[in-house]
Each structure stands twice: as C-alpha cells, then as structure tokens.
Amino acid sequence: MNGWYTLYVSDDTRSPFTKTSARTQIVTKIKELMNQYKDEKLSIVLTGHSLGASLSVLSAFDLVENVVADKPVAAIVFGCPQVGNKAFRERLQKYTNLQVLHIRNTIDIIPHYPSRFLGYVHTGIELLIDTRKSPCLKDSKNPSDWHNLQAMLHLVAGWNGEEGEFEMKVKRSLSLINKSCDFLKDEYLVPASWWVEKNKGMMLNQDGEWVLAPPADEDLPVPEN
C-alpha cells in the first residue's frame, strides 16, 4: 500500500523544478495560507485528476490527521485510482471534517486499478457519470477518451442522473473537450488535440532575439526552506 504514499512524500534531487516532495509543498503552502487568513473562517478543498486525484485524497487525509484537525477539508477528484486498503478507508471515514467526492465515468478503467486483488478499495462518495449519454461525444473505443478530464467536466455540466436526459446546465465551451483528444463529434468543427504552447514557449525580446519566455507566476516552483 506504499505506492501512492511513496509518490506523495518522496523528494527528487534530480528535478529541475523543485526537489521537495508534493507533501512538503502542499503542507507548506496550506500553513502559509492559514496564517495569512487566520482571522477568517477557513475550509480547504483539494482537487485532481488521475494521479493528481490520488495525491489529492492522500493530501486531504494527511491535512486532517496532521495539520488542520479543526477545519473542514474536502477532496473533489476525477478518475481517481484506488488509493488504499480497507484499513485506510476506515481510518479516513473516522474524520467527520473530511469528505471525498469521486466523479467517475462508468466506462473508465483507471479507477479499477491497482485492483481489489491487491487489496485496494474505493475511497469516498462516488458520483457516477457516463460519457455515452452526451450527444456531443463520439462513440469512442479509446480508453484514454473515457478517462479524459475535459470530457468528464463536460458530463458534469449536463448530468441529470442515470435516468435523466443529458442537458447542459452550465455554460462551458464544447471546444475544451478536444483540447488534448479527438472525442468531440466532427460536426462541431473543432480540431483534435488543438492545445499547443505558442512557439513552444519562445518569445521575441527587445533586442530582436528569440528566447525562452519566463514562466508564469503559477508555474514557479515553491521556494524550498
């Protein structure tokens, strides 16, 4: 049961971005924000998709057990693999201030891994959706489409339950579905996998030289203490 946990707590001295673990980065930032907003009523929500979903569940559990025992914490995750065994799930459920919501596409295979045969189980409350109910999506046989985050967000925006008809309730661009795949029906005239970084990150500076653009603030690594 150490697979996801190892990823969560391991440092990487070879990383060109940050050498500290995901746990160190998250806990450091949460403590910083808690101090910054100490006079306000706080709650914490983590979210992630696929591997990020697994780390979000672990982080939420870690926070209520070791950092913020008196504050509500939630993890809203998409396409989450099984994170732990029954003992982990039972321990997580003991915390009344912790909630986990897993949005899962019913035909997505990733949430079935690593598998109950290795002792893993699902964690949290599941919201089952089905990409086959959207009239906007192709009848894809590609498992990566079934696991696509943008397709899941599209389904959530129009989901009316297993028995209800799909109907968009939230304004959300259909073009986002094809951001990194070819799942949207051709009639919408949106090219497949259309998102690319402009000029691969190169920019023309004041001296007329093409140089690598500096990263956006949100992409800067967390300072290491």
QUIVENKA-V534478 format. One record per pair of residues at least 12 apart in sequence whose C-alpha atoms are under 10 Angstrom apart, sorted by the first residue. I is the first residue (numbers start at 0). J is the second residue. D is the distance in Angstrom with one decimal. If there is no record, write none. Layout:
i->{I;I}
j->{J;J}
d->{D;D}
This chain:
i->{0;0;0;0;0;0;0;0;1;1;2;2;2;3;3;3;3;3;3;3;3;4;4;4;4;4;4;4;5;6;6;6;6;6;6;7;7;7;7;7;7;7;7;7;7;8;8;8;8;8;8;8;9;9;9;10;10;15;16;16;16;16;17;17;17;17;17;18;18;18;18;19;19;19;19;19;21;21;22;22;22;22;22;23;23;23;24;24;24;24;25;25;25;25;26;26;26;26;26;26;27;27;27;27;28;28;29;29;29;29;30;30;33;40;41;41;41;41;42;42;42;42;42;42;42;43;43;43;43;43;43;43;43;43;44;44;44;44;44;44;44;44;44;45;45;45;45;45;45;45;45;46;46;46;46;46;46;46;46;46;47;47;47;47;47;47;47;47;48;48;48;48;48;48;48;48;48;48;48;49;49;49;49;49;49;49;49;49;49;50;50;50;50;50;50;50;51;51;51;51;51;52;52;52;52;52;52;52;52;52;52;53;53;53;53;53;53;53;53;53;54;54;54;54;55;55;55;55;55;55;56;56;56;56;56;56;56;56;56;56;56;56;56;56;56;57;57;57;57;58;58;58;59;59;59;59;59;59;59;59;59;60;60;60;60;60;60;60;60;60;60;60;61;62;63;63;63;63;63;64;64;64;64;67;68;68;68;68;69;70;70;71;71;71;71;71;72;72;72;72;72;72;73;73;73;73;73;74;74;74;74;74;74;75;75;75;75;75;75;75;76;76;76;76;76;76;76;77;77;77;77;77;77;77;77;77;77;77;77;77;78;78;78;78;78;78;78;78;78;78;78;78;78;78;78;79;79;79;79;79;79;79;79;79;79;79;80;80;80;80;80;80;80;80;80;80;80;80;80;81;81;81;81;81;81;81;81;81;81;81;81;82;82;82;82;82;82;82;82;83;83;83;83;83;83;83;83;84;84;84;84;84;84;84;85;85;85;85;85;85;86;86;86;87;87;87;88;88;88;88;88;89;91;91;92;92;97;98;98;98;99;99;99;99;100;100;100;100;100;101;101;101;101;101;101;101;102;102;102;102;102;102;102;102;103;103;103;103;103;103;103;103;104;104;104;104;104;104;104;104;104;104;104;104;104;104;105;105;105;105;105;105;105;105;106;106;106;106;106;106;106;106;106;107;107;107;107;107;107;107;107;107;108;108;108;108;109;109;109;109;110;126;126;127;127;127;127;128;128;128;128;128;128;128;129;129;129;129;129;129;129;129;129;130;130;130;130;130;130;130;130;130;130;130;131;131;131;132;132;132;132;132;132;132;132;133;133;133;133;133;133;133;133;133;133;134;134;134;134;134;135;135;135;135;135;135;135;135;135;135;136;136;136;136;136;136;136;136;136;136;137;137;137;137;137;138;138;138;139;139;139;139;141;141;143;143;144;144;144;144;144;144;144;145;147;147;147;147;147;147;148;148;148;149;149;149;149;149;149;149;149;149;150;150;150;150;150;150;150;150;151;152;152;152;153;153;153;153;153;153;153;153;154;154;155;155;155;156;156;156;156;157;157;157;173;173;174;174;174;174;174;174;175;175;175;175;176;176;176;176;177;177;177;177;177;177;178;178;178;178;178;178;179;179;179;179;179;180;180;180;181;198;198;199;199;200;200;200;201}
j->{82;83;84;87;113;117;118;119;82;83;82;83;113;50;53;54;57;80;81;82;83;22;53;54;57;58;82;83;20;20;21;22;50;53;54;20;21;22;23;25;53;54;55;57;58;20;21;22;23;24;54;58;21;22;23;22;23;220;218;219;220;221;219;220;221;222;223;220;221;222;223;220;221;222;223;224;54;58;54;57;58;61;62;221;223;224;220;221;222;223;55;58;62;221;58;61;62;65;66;67;221;222;223;224;221;222;43;62;66;67;66;67;67;70;69;70;71;72;67;69;70;71;72;73;96;59;62;67;70;71;72;73;74;97;59;71;72;73;74;75;97;98;99;58;59;72;73;74;75;76;99;59;73;74;75;76;77;99;100;101;74;75;76;77;78;79;101;148;75;76;77;78;79;80;101;102;146;147;148;76;77;78;79;80;109;110;146;147;148;76;77;78;79;80;82;109;76;77;78;79;80;74;75;76;77;78;79;80;81;82;101;74;76;77;78;79;80;81;82;83;74;76;79;82;73;74;75;76;79;99;73;74;75;76;79;82;83;91;97;98;99;100;101;122;123;74;82;83;91;72;73;74;71;72;73;74;75;91;97;98;99;72;73;74;87;90;91;92;94;97;98;99;91;97;91;94;95;96;97;90;91;94;97;96;94;95;96;97;96;96;97;94;95;96;97;98;94;95;96;97;98;99;96;97;98;99;100;97;98;99;100;101;123;98;99;100;101;102;123;124;99;100;101;102;103;123;125;100;101;102;103;104;110;125;126;146;147;148;151;152;101;102;103;104;105;107;108;109;110;111;145;146;147;148;151;101;102;103;107;109;110;111;112;121;122;146;101;103;108;109;110;111;112;113;114;119;120;121;122;109;110;111;112;113;114;115;118;119;120;121;122;110;112;113;114;119;120;121;122;113;115;117;118;119;120;121;122;115;117;118;119;120;121;122;115;118;119;120;121;122;118;119;120;119;120;122;119;120;121;122;123;122;122;123;122;123;123;122;123;124;122;123;124;125;122;123;124;125;126;121;122;123;124;125;126;127;124;125;126;127;128;151;152;155;125;126;127;128;129;145;146;151;125;126;127;128;129;130;131;145;146;147;148;150;151;154;126;127;128;129;130;131;145;146;127;128;129;130;131;142;144;145;146;128;129;130;142;143;144;145;146;147;142;143;145;146;142;143;145;146;146;155;160;155;158;160;161;151;154;155;158;159;160;161;145;150;151;154;155;158;160;161;165;144;145;146;147;150;151;153;154;155;158;165;145;154;165;154;157;158;161;163;164;165;166;150;153;154;157;158;164;165;166;167;183;164;165;166;183;184;150;153;173;176;182;183;184;185;186;187;150;153;154;173;176;181;182;183;184;185;181;182;183;184;185;182;183;184;181;182;183;184;181;182;180;182;176;177;179;180;181;182;183;182;176;177;178;179;180;182;175;176;179;173;174;175;176;177;178;179;180;182;173;175;176;177;178;180;182;183;176;171;175;176;167;169;170;171;172;173;175;176;166;167;167;168;169;168;169;170;171;169;170;171;187;189;187;188;189;190;191;193;189;192;193;194;189;191;192;193;189;190;191;192;193;194;190;191;192;193;194;195;191;192;193;194;195;192;193;194;193;211;212;211;212;212;213;214;213}
d->{8.1;6.1;7.1;9.3;9.9;8.8;8.2;7.9;9.6;8.7;8.7;9.2;9.7;8.5;6.9;7.0;8.0;9.8;9.5;6.8;8.4;9.6;9.2;8.1;7.3;9.6;8.8;9.2;9.6;8.0;7.8;9.2;9.6;9.9;8.1;6.5;5.4;5.7;8.9;10.0;9.1;6.3;9.4;7.6;8.0;5.2;6.3;5.4;7.5;9.9;9.9;10.0;7.5;8.2;9.2;9.2;8.8;9.5;9.3;8.0;5.8;8.8;9.2;5.7;7.0;8.1;7.7;9.3;9.6;9.9;8.0;9.8;8.7;9.3;7.1;9.5;8.3;8.8;8.9;9.1;7.0;8.6;9.7;9.5;9.0;9.8;9.1;6.4;8.5;8.3;9.9;7.7;9.3;9.2;8.5;8.9;7.5;9.6;7.7;10.0;8.9;9.5;9.4;9.2;8.3;9.9;8.6;8.9;8.8;9.2;8.1;9.0;9.3;8.7;9.8;6.7;7.7;9.4;9.5;9.6;5.9;5.1;5.9;8.2;9.6;8.5;9.3;9.2;7.6;6.4;4.7;6.3;8.5;9.6;8.2;8.5;5.8;4.8;5.7;7.3;9.9;9.4;9.7;8.0;7.0;7.9;6.2;4.7;6.3;8.0;9.4;9.6;8.5;5.6;4.9;5.2;8.0;9.8;9.5;9.8;8.2;7.1;5.1;6.3;8.7;8.2;9.9;9.5;9.1;5.9;4.7;5.8;6.4;9.4;9.8;9.5;9.1;9.0;6.8;8.0;6.5;5.1;4.9;6.5;7.7;8.2;8.1;9.3;8.6;9.9;9.6;8.7;7.0;7.4;9.8;9.9;8.2;8.8;9.4;8.0;9.7;8.3;8.0;5.0;6.2;7.1;5.1;7.6;9.8;9.2;8.6;9.8;8.0;9.3;9.1;5.8;6.4;7.5;5.9;9.5;9.8;9.7;9.3;8.6;9.2;6.2;8.1;7.3;9.4;9.4;8.6;5.9;8.4;7.8;8.9;7.6;9.9;9.6;10.0;9.5;7.2;9.5;9.6;8.4;9.0;9.2;7.8;9.2;9.7;9.9;10.0;8.6;9.9;6.4;6.6;6.2;10.0;9.4;7.4;8.6;8.5;8.5;9.2;9.0;9.5;9.1;6.5;9.7;8.7;7.4;9.4;9.5;9.6;9.4;9.2;7.5;9.7;7.6;7.0;9.9;9.0;8.3;9.8;9.6;8.6;9.9;7.8;9.4;7.5;6.6;8.7;9.6;8.3;4.6;6.1;8.2;9.7;9.5;6.0;4.9;6.5;8.7;8.1;5.6;4.7;5.7;7.8;8.1;6.4;4.8;6.2;8.1;9.0;8.4;6.0;4.8;6.1;7.6;9.6;9.8;7.7;6.2;4.9;6.1;8.5;9.8;9.6;8.6;5.8;4.8;6.0;8.5;9.2;9.8;9.6;8.7;9.3;7.1;7.6;8.9;7.3;6.5;5.2;7.0;9.7;7.3;8.7;6.7;5.8;9.6;9.3;6.4;8.4;7.8;8.6;6.8;8.1;7.5;9.9;7.2;5.3;8.8;9.1;8.8;9.2;9.6;9.9;9.9;9.0;5.8;4.0;6.4;5.5;7.0;8.8;9.3;9.1;7.9;9.4;8.7;6.0;6.7;5.9;6.3;7.1;8.5;9.6;5.8;5.6;5.2;7.0;9.4;8.9;8.3;9.9;6.7;7.1;7.1;7.1;9.5;9.8;9.9;7.8;5.2;6.2;7.7;7.7;8.4;8.7;5.5;4.5;5.4;8.2;8.9;10.0;7.7;7.2;6.3;8.7;8.8;10.0;9.9;9.7;9.4;9.1;8.6;9.6;7.8;7.9;5.8;7.9;9.1;8.4;8.7;8.9;8.1;9.6;9.9;6.9;8.1;7.3;4.6;6.1;8.5;8.6;5.7;5.0;5.9;7.1;9.1;8.0;6.6;6.0;4.7;6.0;8.3;8.6;5.9;4.8;6.1;7.1;8.0;9.3;8.5;6.8;6.2;5.1;6.1;8.2;9.7;8.7;8.0;10.0;8.5;5.9;4.9;5.2;6.6;9.4;6.8;7.3;9.4;9.8;9.3;6.9;8.9;9.4;6.0;6.0;5.4;8.0;9.4;8.6;9.9;9.7;8.9;7.0;8.0;8.8;8.3;10.0;6.4;8.5;9.9;9.0;9.4;6.8;8.3;8.6;5.1;5.5;9.0;7.3;9.2;8.0;7.7;8.9;9.3;9.2;7.2;9.2;9.4;9.3;9.8;9.8;8.5;8.1;7.8;6.8;7.4;7.2;9.3;7.7;7.4;8.9;9.9;8.5;7.3;9.5;8.7;9.4;8.0;9.9;9.2;7.1;9.7;9.9;7.2;7.2;8.7;6.4;9.7;9.7;9.8;9.2;9.4;9.9;8.3;9.7;8.7;8.9;9.5;7.7;6.3;9.8;9.5;8.6;7.0;8.1;8.8;8.8;6.0;8.3;9.5;10.0;10.0;7.8;9.4;9.5;8.6;10.0;9.5;8.2;9.6;8.7;6.1;5.9;9.3;9.1;8.4;8.3;9.8;9.9;9.7;8.8;9.3;5.8;4.7;5.4;9.2;8.6;5.7;5.9;5.2;8.4;8.3;9.6;8.9;9.1;6.9;9.5;9.9;9.9;9.1;8.5;9.7;9.6;9.8;9.5;7.0;8.0;6.4;9.9;9.1;8.2;9.6;9.9;8.4;8.0;8.9;9.8;8.3;9.6;9.2;9.4;6.2;5.0;7.9;7.7;8.6;9.3;9.8;9.1;8.2;5.4;8.5;9.8;9.5;7.9;8.7;8.8;8.9;9.4;8.6;8.3;9.0;9.7;7.3;8.6;7.5;8.5;7.3;9.2;8.4;8.7;9.0;8.8;5.8;5.1;7.7;7.3;7.0;9.4;9.6;8.4;8.7;8.3;9.0;6.2;8.6;9.4;9.0;9.2;9.5;9.1;9.1;9.2;9.1;9.0;9.9;7.0;7.0;5.3;5.5;6.7;8.4;8.6;7.0;4.9;5.3;5.2;8.9;6.9;4.0;6.6;6.5;9.1;4.7;8.1;9.5;9.2;9.5;9.9;8.5;9.4;5.7;8.5;8.9;9.2}
